[in-house]
Amino acid sequence: MKRPSVSDSLKRLMAPHSIAVVGASRDPAKIGHAFIRNPLENGYKGRLYPVNPGGGEICGIPCAPSIADIKGKIDLTVLVVPAERSIPALRQCAEKGVEAVIGITSGFAEAGRAGAGFQRELGEILAAAPFRMIGPNSEGIVVPKSKLQLTFSPMFNAMVDGPVRIMSQSGGMSGMIASRLAKRGVGIGALFSTGNEDDINTADLMEYFADDPGTGVVLAYLEEIRDARRFVKAARRYRNGRAVVVMKGGRSPAGGRAAMSHTGAIAGDDRVVDGVFRELDVVRIRDSHAAVDATAALSMMKWMRGRRVGIVGIAGGFGVEMTDLVETSGLLAPPFSDKVQKKLRPIMPFYGAVGNPIDMTGTIINQPDMFRDVLNIAIDSGEVDAIVILLTFVGEPKIIEAVIHANEASDLPVLVCWTGGGEDTSPACQMLYGKGIPTFDSPAAILTGLEALKAQAGL
């Protein structure tokens, strides 16, 4: 039997009409219960088939004893059973004509000798299966547009659609990154926890999303680059107007050993990876927090044409810190020209600063029109390639509206540093998020975003 194309299987994975969960549990504390509860709580409207040989109901849905006992068509099957039970379940999936499978089960290549036999049987099944598989050792997938929260973690609840696509060989890593991006107001169109990648791998996903007009930024956590030639070829397709961010694990010898035990991955030569990423303008990130900051900046889909950064703020200390960070990172914070400064002086307090950074001081709280005018002058100057706005905690709607207008009226990246806290509850931040403007909680986080924009542009 001819195997389906990866593209066809991914289309089905992202919008399944029916899902069977093998290993579904009535115990709310178990993973097998979450794969029924989470789709329901997040609004999934398709058919769910809990599979449990003990029968009964889970979340009000009758259980089937096995895949073979389900009468309807099954688009997608999720395996949440031990490795020894997943092998016969996969054979039943093949007989049933299931179109796609997500293997949550671990205990294969990453388990060394103990998993070698199961790995061999898995390979034999996949070689002729009428379905494609994510995993094994996956945490699941999330597609907000389809109301599909098909993981065992609540970290992925209530995600909203957007330009970012996440693919991660670590489920826990993907959960942390997705949750933090969501709290910044960044929309995520799809998330795949790819696990061991014994069938569908990151290169497959890169190729698929390269053809998706809604994809703006791909963020990948990798412990091994499988099918490196196809990965490189796919990455090249993102160079014009889109971005690829990669956090590569296993950079050290100890990290490589950890990757092997985690997903069965052979990490590879890190120096070679670095060189290839630089040639492709792939944004390489060293840690998970930086991955969030870089992706947030890139998600705005505005690109730097040079290294000049304009800094506009209301607190002098943050302006000094931001300037130091910019100037010591290979970016520039040049003073605005005399022409621009002459426009700024009449509308700013005499004790403010009009060079770069521009410091309007706290007086803008009572003079929001001044903030608007100063920001517009800086953006319209033509003397910078990105704008950083340093706010502490400013709830004045006119100031937030000025930021939104400046972002919409300019093709410059506009990055907002919101140091006052409450970024996920403040009405002001919610106004920004509603317009696709994420916030950053420190000048250092802003710098990571700027460096990502610089790397994406090959500057």
Secondary structure, 3 states (H helix, E strand, C coil): CCCCCHHHHHHHHHCCCEEEEECCCCCCCCHHHHHHHHHHHCCCCCEEEEECCCCCEECCEECECCHHHCCCCCCEEEECCCHHHHHHHHHHHHHHCCCEEEECCCCCHHHCHHHHHHHHHHHHHHHHCCCEEECCCCCEEEEHHHCEEEECCHHHCCCCCCCEEEEECCHHHHHHHHHHHHHCCCCEEEEEECCCCCCCCHHHHHHHHHCCCCCCEEEEEECCCCCHHHHHHHHHCCCCCCEEEEEECCCCHHHHHHHHHHHCCCCCCHHHHHHHHHHHCCEEECCHHHHHHHHHHHCCCCCCCCCEEEEEECCHHHHHHHHHHHHCCCCECCCCCHHHHHHHHHHCCCCCECCCCEECCHHHHCCHHHHHHHHHHHHHCCCCCEEEEEECCCCCHHHHHHHHHHHHHCCCCEEEEECCCCCCCCHHHHHHHHCCCCEECCHHHHHHHHHHHHHHCCC
